[in-house]
Amino acid sequence: MGALMYKWKKLGKVFDPTKVKGVAWMKEYAQSPAAVVFEDYIRVYFSSRPNKDAVGQYVSYLGFVDLSRNNLFEIRNISKEPILKLGELGTFDEFGTNPASAILYEDEVRIYYCGWTRCESVPFNSSIGMAYSRDKGGNFNKLGQGPILSFSPTEPFLLGSPRIRRFNGLWYLWYAAGSKWVKDNGKTEPVYKIKMAQSIDGINWIKAEVDLISTVLEVDECQASPEVFFRDNLYHMYFSYRYSLGYRSKQNGYRIGYAVSVDLKTWIRDDSKVGISISDEGWDSEMISYPNIFSIDEKMYMLYQGNHFGRQGFGLAVMQSDNSF
């Protein structure tokens, strides 16, 4: 498919939730950044958490930070309240909304998000919900109390990491789906692979129900957060991947992978062309994951989360102008 490689120059950390004062629900983590480009600012949605509760459990909420379009390190506004309330008793998003993907469509901003609920035999389960805003992404209404994409016979649990895009008049939703649970020193850990669904309205979906990306680390390699864009007559996917066990470490933690396709169905993986990895030191020296790619004035940027799943925020990289090799 051609010797093409996009190289990314890291620009630094953009936002750190641990530096925000007086916002009780935003104590740490700025996970899964998702940008929507407006005329004079960029609104970046992300998931954050308050402190753990009395029994050591987290919940997660969606919020946003506004960045100046002319200076992406200039913070103009931070949401004072979550944009979505957690779900009612027994619903799929009762305990968390993380991660999420945003898209501007006609007069709406749509958020596709992973809703979490707690379980007994395993720690959690999740499905994908949708909410919409008609005031430029400030206030959102959930489509309903249930998910728009959930379990099926071949995808029996743990749907999450949604990434929404529109190509050729169709909606595409890439996501991760659980394939099994494994034990690691008494702790139960999920294994999940990247999937895809199509829609004509962004609400009713037809699943492809196949694994899109090959594995390179191990059979139980976990894959998530597939970000897709079209450039140079090809579809490009940047995604997160990790080992199934011991992944809270630098050695086995998240990295960003790369794949390419001509038809959005068959993907050829080649991580040697990813063009970005962990730093030698600092906030993204152990993990790098959950990329979000957007363009401003013909420049392409990548937001990504760093160490410990974005505990201390997300950073920014820019695509280099010379990408031949």
C-alpha positions as YAML, in Angstrom:
chain: A
units: angstrom
residues:
- id: 1
  name: MET
  ca: [0.00, 0.00, 0.00]
- id: 2
  name: GLY
  ca: [2.97, 2.31, -0.41]
- id: 3
  name: ALA
  ca: [5.91, 3.27, 1.78]
- id: 4
  name: LEU
  ca: [4.11, 6.01, 3.72]
- id: 5
  name: MET
  ca: [4.74, 6.97, 7.31]
- id: 6
  name: TYR
  ca: [3.26, 9.79, 9.35]
- id: 7
  name: LYS
  ca: [5.68, 11.09, 11.95]
- id: 8
  name: TRP
  ca: [4.44, 12.94, 15.01]
- id: 9
  name: LYS
  ca: [6.26, 15.63, 16.96]
- id: 10
  name: LYS
  ca: [5.30, 15.80, 20.62]
- id: 11
  name: LEU
  ca: [4.44, 19.31, 21.81]
- id: 12
  name: GLY
  ca: [3.91, 18.59, 25.51]
- id: 13
  name: LYS
  ca: [1.19, 18.10, 28.08]
- id: 14
  name: VAL
  ca: [-1.91, 20.23, 27.52]
- id: 15
  name: PHE
  ca: [-4.08, 19.56, 30.54]
- id: 16
  name: ASP
  ca: [-3.55, 18.10, 34.01]
- id: 17
  name: PRO
  ca: [-6.69, 17.52, 36.13]
- id: 18
  name: THR
  ca: [-4.63, 17.22, 39.32]
- id: 19
  name: LYS
  ca: [-3.87, 20.96, 38.98]
- id: 20
  name: VAL
  ca: [-7.55, 21.95, 38.87]
- id: 21
  name: LYS
  ca: [-8.80, 23.39, 42.16]
- id: 22
  name: GLY
  ca: [-12.30, 23.44, 43.59]
- id: 23
  name: VAL
  ca: [-13.90, 20.89, 41.24]
- id: 24
  name: ALA
  ca: [-14.79, 17.87, 43.38]
- id: 25
  name: TRP
  ca: [-15.57, 15.48, 40.54]
- id: 26
  name: MET
  ca: [-12.28, 16.23, 38.72]
- id: 27
  name: LYS
  ca: [-9.53, 15.17, 41.11]
- id: 28
  name: GLU
  ca: [-7.45, 13.05, 38.75]
- id: 29
  name: TYR
  ca: [-7.50, 11.36, 35.33]
- id: 30
  name: ALA
  ca: [-8.25, 13.09, 32.03]
- id: 31
  name: GLN
  ca: [-8.93, 10.03, 29.93]
- id: 32
  name: SER
  ca: [-9.83, 9.51, 26.30]
- id: 33
  name: PRO
  ca: [-9.55, 13.12, 25.04]
- id: 34
  name: ALA
  ca: [-11.91, 13.82, 22.13]
- id: 35
  name: ALA
  ca: [-11.73, 17.15, 20.27]
- id: 36
  name: VAL
  ca: [-14.48, 19.08, 18.51]
- id: 37
  name: VAL
  ca: [-13.25, 22.01, 16.43]
- id: 38
  name: PHE
  ca: [-15.23, 25.25, 16.61]
- id: 39
  name: GLU
  ca: [-14.55, 28.59, 14.95]
- id: 40
  name: ASP
  ca: [-12.24, 30.08, 17.60]
- id: 41
  name: TYR
  ca: [-11.69, 27.29, 20.13]
- id: 42
  name: ILE
  ca: [-11.28, 23.54, 20.44]
- id: 43
  name: ARG
  ca: [-13.48, 21.76, 22.96]
- id: 44
  name: VAL
  ca: [-11.83, 18.59, 24.29]
- id: 45
  name: TYR
  ca: [-14.10, 16.15, 26.08]
- id: 46
  name: PHE
  ca: [-12.55, 13.70, 28.53]
- id: 47
  name: SER
  ca: [-13.40, 11.48, 31.47]
- id: 48
  name: SER
  ca: [-12.33, 12.34, 35.00]
- id: 49
  name: ARG
  ca: [-12.80, 10.97, 38.50]
- id: 50
  name: PRO
  ca: [-13.39, 12.24, 42.03]
- id: 51
  name: ASN
  ca: [-11.55, 10.64, 44.90]
- id: 52
  name: LYS
  ca: [-12.30, 6.99, 45.68]
- id: 53
  name: ASP
  ca: [-15.33, 6.33, 47.85]
- id: 54
  name: ALA
  ca: [-15.33, 4.79, 51.34]
- id: 55
  name: VAL
  ca: [-14.89, 1.25, 49.97]
- id: 56
  name: GLY
  ca: [-12.15, 2.19, 47.49]
- id: 57
  name: GLN
  ca: [-14.34, 2.40, 44.35]
- id: 58
  name: TYR
  ca: [-14.17, 5.00, 41.61]
- id: 59
  name: VAL
  ca: [-16.89, 6.56, 39.51]
- id: 60
  name: SER
  ca: [-16.12, 8.56, 36.36]
- id: 61
  name: TYR
  ca: [-17.71, 11.61, 34.73]
- id: 62
  name: LEU
  ca: [-17.45, 13.37, 31.37]
- id: 63
  name: GLY
  ca: [-16.33, 16.98, 31.21]
- id: 64
  name: PHE
  ca: [-14.47, 19.29, 28.85]
- id: 65
  name: VAL
  ca: [-11.72, 21.86, 28.54]
- id: 66
  name: ASP
  ca: [-11.73, 24.60, 25.90]
- id: 67
  name: LEU
  ca: [-8.43, 25.40, 24.16]
- id: 68
  name: SER
  ca: [-7.76, 28.48, 22.05]
- id: 69
  name: ARG
  ca: [-7.71, 27.60, 18.36]
- id: 70
  name: ASN
  ca: [-4.67, 29.87, 17.90]
- id: 71
  name: ASN
  ca: [-2.79, 28.40, 20.87]
- id: 72
  name: LEU
  ca: [-3.73, 24.88, 21.89]
- id: 73
  name: PHE
  ca: [-1.91, 25.29, 25.21]
- id: 74
  name: GLU
  ca: [-4.10, 28.23, 26.22]
- id: 75
  name: ILE
  ca: [-6.98, 26.99, 28.38]
- id: 76
  name: ARG
  ca: [-10.03, 29.20, 27.99]
- id: 77
  name: ASN
  ca: [-12.61, 27.31, 30.01]
- id: 78
  name: ILE
  ca: [-13.05, 24.17, 32.10]
- id: 79
  name: SER
  ca: [-16.46, 22.62, 32.71]
- id: 80
  name: LYS
  ca: [-17.54, 23.19, 36.28]
- id: 81
  name: GLU
  ca: [-20.02, 20.29, 36.25]
- id: 82
  name: PRO
  ca: [-20.10, 16.96, 34.39]
- id: 83
  name: ILE
  ca: [-21.89, 17.14, 31.04]
- id: 84
  name: LEU
  ca: [-23.83, 13.94, 31.82]
- id: 85
  name: LYS
  ca: [-25.32, 12.62, 35.02]
- id: 86
  name: LEU
  ca: [-24.62, 9.03, 35.91]
- id: 87
  name: GLY
  ca: [-27.41, 6.60, 35.11]
- id: 88
  name: GLU
  ca: [-30.31, 5.64, 37.32]
- id: 89
  name: LEU
  ca: [-30.32, 2.59, 39.58]
- id: 90
  name: GLY
  ca: [-29.58, -0.54, 37.58]
- id: 91
  name: THR
  ca: [-28.81, 1.20, 34.27]
- id: 92
  name: PHE
  ca: [-25.76, 0.50, 32.12]
- id: 93
  name: ASP
  ca: [-24.03, 3.79, 33.04]
- id: 94
  name: GLU
  ca: [-24.83, 3.88, 36.76]
- id: 95
  name: PHE
  ca: [-21.19, 4.03, 37.85]
- id: 96
  name: GLY
  ca: [-19.28, 5.68, 35.05]
- id: 97
  name: THR
  ca: [-19.06, 7.33, 31.64]
- id: 98
  name: ASN
  ca: [-15.62, 6.56, 30.21]
- id: 99
  name: PRO
  ca: [-14.27, 6.71, 27.57]
- id: 100
  name: ALA
  ca: [-16.07, 8.82, 24.96]
- id: 101
  name: SER
  ca: [-15.87, 10.10, 21.39]
- id: 102
  name: ALA
  ca: [-17.40, 13.32, 20.03]
- id: 103
  name: ILE
  ca: [-18.50, 14.47, 16.59]
- id: 104
  name: LEU
  ca: [-20.02, 17.66, 15.20]
- id: 105
  name: TYR
  ca: [-22.90, 16.83, 12.85]
- id: 106
  name: GLU
  ca: [-25.11, 19.56, 11.36]
- id: 107
  name: ASP
  ca: [-26.51, 21.45, 14.38]
- id: 108
  name: GLU
  ca: [-25.58, 18.78, 16.93]
- id: 109
  name: VAL
  ca: [-22.60, 17.66, 18.93]
- id: 110
  name: ARG
  ca: [-22.94, 13.96, 19.58]
- id: 111
  name: ILE
  ca: [-21.12, 12.08, 22.32]
- id: 112
  name: TYR
  ca: [-20.74, 8.31, 22.07]
- id: 113
  name: TYR
  ca: [-19.62, 7.00, 25.44]
- id: 114
  name: CYS
  ca: [-18.91, 3.84, 27.36]
- id: 115
  name: GLY
  ca: [-21.23, 3.35, 30.33]
- id: 116
  name: TRP
  ca: [-20.07, 1.20, 33.25]
- id: 117
  name: THR
  ca: [-21.89, -0.91, 35.78]
- id: 118
  name: ARG
  ca: [-20.45, -3.01, 38.60]
- id: 119
  name: CYS
  ca: [-20.72, -6.78, 38.74]
- id: 120
  name: GLU
  ca: [-20.27, -9.58, 41.25]
- id: 121
  name: SER
  ca: [-18.25, -12.32, 39.52]
- id: 122
  name: VAL
  ca: [-16.15, -9.81, 37.54]
- id: 123
  name: PRO
  ca: [-15.41, -6.18, 38.44]
- id: 124
  name: PHE
  ca: [-17.54, -4.45, 35.77]
- id: 125
  name: ASN
  ca: [-19.42, -4.58, 32.50]
- id: 126
  name: SER
  ca: [-20.04, -1.90, 29.90]
- id: 127
  name: SER
  ca: [-22.07, -0.89, 26.84]
- id: 128
  name: ILE
  ca: [-22.07, 2.14, 24.54]
- id: 129
  name: GLY
  ca: [-24.52, 5.01, 24.91]
- id: 130
  name: MET
  ca: [-25.14, 8.26, 23.04]
- id: 131
  name: ALA
  ca: [-26.04, 11.80, 24.04]
- id: 132
  name: TYR
  ca: [-26.58, 14.92, 21.96]
- id: 133
  name: SER
  ca: [-26.25, 18.68, 22.38]
- id: 134
  name: ARG
  ca: [-27.83, 21.49, 20.39]
- id: 135
  name: ASP
  ca: [-25.98, 24.34, 22.12]
- id: 136
  name: LYS
  ca: [-22.47, 23.71, 20.76]
- id: 137
  name: GLY
  ca: [-21.69, 20.91, 23.18]
- id: 138
  name: GLY
  ca: [-22.45, 22.59, 26.48]
- id: 139
  name: ASN
  ca: [-25.56, 20.73, 27.64]
- id: 140
  name: PHE
  ca: [-26.33, 17.16, 26.62]
- id: 141
  name: ASN
  ca: [-29.38, 14.95, 26.63]
- id: 142
  name: LYS
  ca: [-29.04, 11.18, 26.65]
- id: 143
  name: LEU
  ca: [-30.82, 9.41, 23.84]
- id: 144
  name: GLY
  ca: [-32.39, 7.20, 26.52]
- id: 145
  name: GLN
  ca: [-31.64, 5.20, 29.64]
- id: 146
  name: GLY
  ca: [-30.24, 2.28, 27.68]
- id: 147
  name: PRO
  ca: [-27.28, 1.79, 25.34]
- id: 148
  name: ILE
  ca: [-27.30, 2.12, 21.56]
- id: 149
  name: LEU
  ca: [-24.81, -0.75, 21.21]
- id: 150
  name: SER
  ca: [-24.66, -3.69, 23.56]
- id: 151
  name: PHE
  ca: [-24.03, -7.41, 23.84]
- id: 152
  name: SER
  ca: [-24.73, -10.05, 21.23]
- id: 153
  name: PRO
  ca: [-24.05, -13.80, 20.90]
- id: 154
  name: THR
  ca: [-20.55, -13.20, 19.50]
- id: 155
  name: GLU
  ca: [-19.82, -10.12, 21.63]
- id: 156
  name: PRO
  ca: [-21.10, -11.25, 25.01]
- id: 157
  name: PHE
  ca: [-19.74, -8.51, 27.29]
- id: 158
  name: LEU
  ca: [-17.67, -5.37, 27.75]
- id: 159
  name: LEU
  ca: [-18.35, -3.05, 24.81]
- id: 160
  name: GLY
  ca: [-16.43, 0.20, 25.11]
- id: 161
  name: SER
  ca: [-13.78, 2.59, 23.78]
- id: 162
  name: PRO
  ca: [-16.12, 4.00, 21.10]
- id: 163
  name: ARG
  ca: [-14.68, 6.06, 18.25]
- id: 164
  name: ILE
  ca: [-17.17, 7.72, 15.91]
- id: 165
  name: ARG
  ca: [-16.57, 8.87, 12.32]
- id: 166
  name: ARG
  ca: [-18.55, 9.56, 9.14]
- id: 167
  name: PHE
  ca: [-17.28, 8.47, 5.73]
- id: 168
  name: ASN
  ca: [-19.11, 8.54, 2.41]
- id: 169
  name: GLY
  ca: [-22.46, 9.39, 4.02]
- id: 170
  name: LEU
  ca: [-22.35, 6.52, 6.54]
- id: 171
  name: TRP
  ca: [-21.67, 6.46, 10.26]
- id: 172
  name: TYR
  ca: [-18.87, 4.22, 11.50]
- id: 173
  name: LEU
  ca: [-18.41, 3.24, 15.12]
- id: 174
  name: TRP
  ca: [-15.18, 1.50, 16.06]
- id: 175
  name: TYR
  ca: [-15.09, 0.01, 19.53]
- id: 176
  name: ALA
  ca: [-13.57, -2.67, 21.73]
- id: 177
  name: ALA
  ca: [-15.50, -5.81, 22.69]
- id: 178
  name: GLY
  ca: [-14.61, -8.31, 25.40]
- id: 179
  name: SER
  ca: [-13.62, -11.82, 24.38]
- id: 180
  name: LYS
  ca: [-12.76, -13.37, 27.74]
- id: 181
  name: TRP
  ca: [-11.71, -12.74, 31.33]
- id: 182
  name: VAL
  ca: [-8.36, -13.98, 32.65]
- id: 183
  name: LYS
  ca: [-6.92, -14.33, 36.16]
- id: 184
  name: ASP
  ca: [-3.77, -12.51, 37.24]
- id: 185
  name: ASN
  ca: [-2.66, -13.27, 40.81]
- id: 186
  name: GLY
  ca: [-6.27, -13.41, 41.97]
- id: 187
  name: LYS
  ca: [-7.31, -10.28, 40.05]
- id: 188
  name: THR
  ca: [-9.75, -10.66, 37.14]
- id: 189
  name: GLU
  ca: [-8.71, -8.85, 33.95]
- id: 190
  name: PRO
  ca: [-10.58, -8.42, 30.63]
- id: 191
  name: VAL
  ca: [-9.35, -9.25, 27.13]
- id: 192
  name: TYR
  ca: [-10.85, -7.18, 24.30]
- id: 193
  name: LYS
  ca: [-10.43, -6.68, 20.56]
- id: 194
  name: ILE
  ca: [-11.30, -3.93, 18.08]
- id: 195
  name: LYS
  ca: [-14.64, -4.19, 16.24]
- id: 196
  name: MET
  ca: [-16.71, -2.01, 13.91]
- id: 197
  name: ALA
  ca: [-20.38, -1.21, 13.28]
- id: 198
  name: GLN
  ca: [-22.13, 0.81, 10.55]
- id: 199
  name: SER
  ca: [-25.25, 2.99, 10.58]
- id: 200
  name: ILE
  ca: [-27.20, 5.29, 8.32]
- id: 201
  name: ASP
  ca: [-28.40, 7.51, 11.18]
- id: 202
  name: GLY
  ca: [-25.80, 7.10, 13.94]
- id: 203
  name: ILE
  ca: [-28.37, 5.46, 16.23]
- id: 204
  name: ASN
  ca: [-29.27, 2.06, 14.77]
- id: 205
  name: TRP
  ca: [-26.22, -0.08, 14.14]
- id: 206
  name: ILE
  ca: [-25.22, -3.18, 12.20]
- id: 207
  name: LYS
  ca: [-22.18, -4.92, 13.65]
- id: 208
  name: ALA
  ca: [-19.49, -6.51, 11.50]
- id: 209
  name: GLU
  ca: [-18.71, -8.85, 14.45]
- id: 210
  name: VAL
  ca: [-15.14, -9.64, 13.38]
- id: 211
  name: ASP
  ca: [-11.77, -8.78, 14.91]
- id: 212
  name: LEU
  ca: [-10.26, -6.07, 12.72]
- id: 213
  name: ILE
  ca: [-6.65, -5.94, 13.91]
- id: 214
  name: SER
  ca: [-4.11, -8.78, 14.12]
- id: 215
  name: THR
  ca: [-2.19, -9.36, 17.35]
- id: 216
  name: VAL
  ca: [1.58, -8.98, 17.76]
- id: 217
  name: LEU
  ca: [2.24, -9.26, 21.50]
- id: 218
  name: GLU
  ca: [0.28, -12.43, 22.32]
- id: 219
  name: VAL
  ca: [-3.03, -14.11, 21.55]
- id: 220
  name: ASP
  ca: [-4.68, -12.27, 24.43]
- id: 221
  name: GLU
  ca: [-3.32, -8.85, 23.43]
- id: 222
  name: CYS
  ca: [-5.86, -6.17, 24.33]
- id: 223
  name: GLN
  ca: [-6.78, -3.50, 21.76]
- id: 224
  name: ALA
  ca: [-8.90, -0.37, 22.14]
- id: 225
  name: SER
  ca: [-9.62, 3.23, 21.07]
- id: 226
  name: PRO
  ca: [-9.28, 2.92, 17.27]
- id: 227
  name: GLU
  ca: [-9.02, 6.36, 15.68]
- id: 228
  name: VAL
  ca: [-9.54, 6.43, 11.89]
- id: 229
  name: PHE
  ca: [-8.97, 9.14, 9.28]
- id: 230
  name: PHE
  ca: [-8.66, 9.32, 5.48]
- id: 231
  name: ARG
  ca: [-5.53, 10.77, 3.90]
- id: 232
  name: ASP
  ca: [-3.43, 10.10, 0.79]
- id: 233
  name: ASN
  ca: [-6.12, 7.78, -0.62]
- id: 234
  name: LEU
  ca: [-5.97, 5.42, 2.36]
- id: 235
  name: TYR
  ca: [-7.76, 4.94, 5.68]
- id: 236
  name: HIS
  ca: [-5.39, 5.09, 8.64]
- id: 237
  name: MET
  ca: [-6.05, 3.70, 12.10]
- id: 238
  name: TYR
  ca: [-4.18, 4.58, 15.28]
- id: 239
  name: PHE
  ca: [-5.18, 2.46, 18.27]
- id: 240
  name: SER
  ca: [-4.08, 1.39, 21.75]
- id: 241
  name: TYR
  ca: [-2.76, -2.04, 22.62]
- id: 242
  name: ARG
  ca: [-1.21, -3.77, 25.63]
- id: 243
  name: TYR
  ca: [-0.38, -7.11, 27.18]
- id: 244
  name: SER
  ca: [-3.25, -8.88, 28.92]
- id: 245
  name: LEU
  ca: [-1.40, -9.24, 32.24]
- id: 246
  name: GLY
  ca: [0.90, -6.95, 34.19]
- id: 247
  name: TYR
  ca: [-0.15, -3.98, 32.09]
- id: 248
  name: ARG
  ca: [0.05, -1.44, 34.90]
- id: 249
  name: SER
  ca: [3.79, -1.33, 34.24]
- id: 250
  name: LYS
  ca: [6.06, 0.33, 31.70]
- id: 251
  name: GLN
  ca: [7.06, -3.01, 30.17]
- id: 252
  name: ASN
  ca: [3.55, -4.32, 29.53]
- id: 253
  name: GLY
  ca: [1.58, -1.07, 29.47]
- id: 254
  name: TYR
  ca: [-0.28, 0.67, 26.67]
- id: 255
  name: ARG
  ca: [1.33, 1.72, 23.39]
- id: 256
  name: ILE
  ca: [-0.14, 3.16, 20.19]
- id: 257
  name: GLY
  ca: [-0.32, 0.93, 17.11]
- id: 258
  name: TYR
  ca: [-1.01, 1.61, 13.45]
- id: 259
  name: ALA
  ca: [-2.92, -0.07, 10.62]
- id: 260
  name: VAL
  ca: [-4.00, 0.90, 7.10]
- id: 261
  name: SER
  ca: [-6.97, -0.02, 4.87]
- id: 262
  name: VAL
  ca: [-8.39, 0.75, 1.45]
- id: 263
  name: ASP
  ca: [-11.99, -0.20, 2.28]
- id: 264
  name: LEU
  ca: [-12.47, 0.16, 6.09]
- id: 265
  name: LYS
  ca: [-12.97, -3.60, 6.32]
- id: 266
  name: THR
  ca: [-9.55, -5.23, 5.86]
- id: 267
  name: TRP
  ca: [-6.73, -3.70, 7.87]
- id: 268
  name: ILE
  ca: [-2.99, -4.30, 7.56]
- id: 269
  name: ARG
  ca: [-1.14, -3.68, 10.80]
- id: 270
  name: ASP
  ca: [2.37, -2.22, 10.82]
- id: 271
  name: ASP
  ca: [3.36, -0.68, 14.14]
- id: 272
  name: SER
  ca: [6.77, 0.28, 12.72]
- id: 273
  name: LYS
  ca: [4.96, 3.14, 10.95]
- id: 274
  name: VAL
  ca: [3.16, 4.52, 14.01]
- id: 275
  name: GLY
  ca: [5.53, 7.49, 14.28]
- id: 276
  name: ILE
  ca: [5.04, 8.05, 18.03]
- id: 277
  name: SER
  ca: [5.93, 6.21, 21.25]
- id: 278
  name: ILE
  ca: [6.69, 6.75, 24.93]
- id: 279
  name: SER
  ca: [9.14, 9.44, 25.98]
- id: 280
  name: ASP
  ca: [12.45, 8.81, 27.71]
- id: 281
  name: GLU
  ca: [11.19, 10.50, 30.86]
- id: 282
  name: GLY
  ca: [8.22, 12.38, 32.27]
- id: 283
  name: TRP
  ca: [4.45, 12.10, 32.23]
- id: 284
  name: ASP
  ca: [4.27, 9.86, 29.11]
- id: 285
  name: SER
  ca: [7.41, 7.76, 29.65]
- id: 286
  name: GLU
  ca: [5.58, 4.59, 30.75]
- id: 287
  name: MET
  ca: [2.35, 4.56, 28.72]
- id: 288
  name: ILE
  ca: [0.90, 6.28, 25.68]
- id: 289
  name: SER
  ca: [-2.64, 5.51, 24.53]
- id: 290
  name: TYR
  ca: [-6.13, 6.60, 23.48]
- id: 291
  name: PRO
  ca: [-5.15, 8.82, 20.52]
- id: 292
  name: ASN
  ca: [-7.59, 11.36, 19.12]
- id: 293
  name: ILE
  ca: [-6.73, 12.95, 15.77]
- id: 294
  name: PHE
  ca: [-8.16, 16.23, 14.45]
- id: 295
  name: SER
  ca: [-7.16, 18.90, 11.96]
- id: 296
  name: ILE
  ca: [-6.93, 22.69, 12.11]
- id: 297
  name: ASP
  ca: [-6.09, 24.73, 9.02]
- id: 298
  name: GLU
  ca: [-4.67, 21.71, 7.22]
- id: 299
  name: LYS
  ca: [-2.47, 20.69, 10.18]
- id: 300
  name: MET
  ca: [-3.19, 17.37, 11.87]
- id: 301
  name: TYR
  ca: [-2.89, 16.97, 15.62]
- id: 302
  name: MET
  ca: [-3.02, 14.03, 18.00]
- id: 303
  name: LEU
  ca: [-4.24, 14.18, 21.58]
- id: 304
  name: TYR
  ca: [-3.21, 11.25, 23.75]
- id: 305
  name: GLN
  ca: [-3.15, 10.19, 27.39]
- id: 306
  name: GLY
  ca: [0.02, 9.32, 29.27]
- id: 307
  name: ASN
  ca: [1.16, 7.29, 32.26]
- id: 308
  name: HIS
  ca: [-1.26, 5.34, 34.42]
- id: 309
  name: PHE
  ca: [-4.11, 5.61, 31.90]
- id: 310
  name: GLY
  ca: [-4.09, 9.41, 31.84]
- id: 311
  name: ARG
  ca: [-4.01, 9.96, 35.58]
- id: 312
  name: GLN
  ca: [-2.10, 13.23, 35.16]
- id: 313
  name: GLY
  ca: [-3.70, 14.35, 31.93]
- id: 314
  name: PHE
  ca: [-3.27, 14.37, 28.19]
- id: 315
  name: GLY
  ca: [-0.79, 15.81, 25.72]
- id: 316
  name: LEU
  ca: [-0.54, 16.93, 22.13]
- id: 317
  name: ALA
  ca: [1.50, 16.00, 19.07]
- id: 318
  name: VAL
  ca: [1.52, 17.44, 15.55]
- id: 319
  name: MET
  ca: [2.00, 15.58, 12.29]
- id: 320
  name: GLN
  ca: [5.28, 16.49, 10.63]
- id: 321
  name: SER
  ca: [5.04, 18.01, 7.16]
- id: 322
  name: ASP
  ca: [7.62, 15.67, 5.64]
- id: 323
  name: ASN
  ca: [6.34, 12.12, 6.08]
- id: 324
  name: SER
  ca: [8.22, 10.23, 3.37]
- id: 325
  name: PHE
  ca: [10.82, 7.59, 4.18]
...
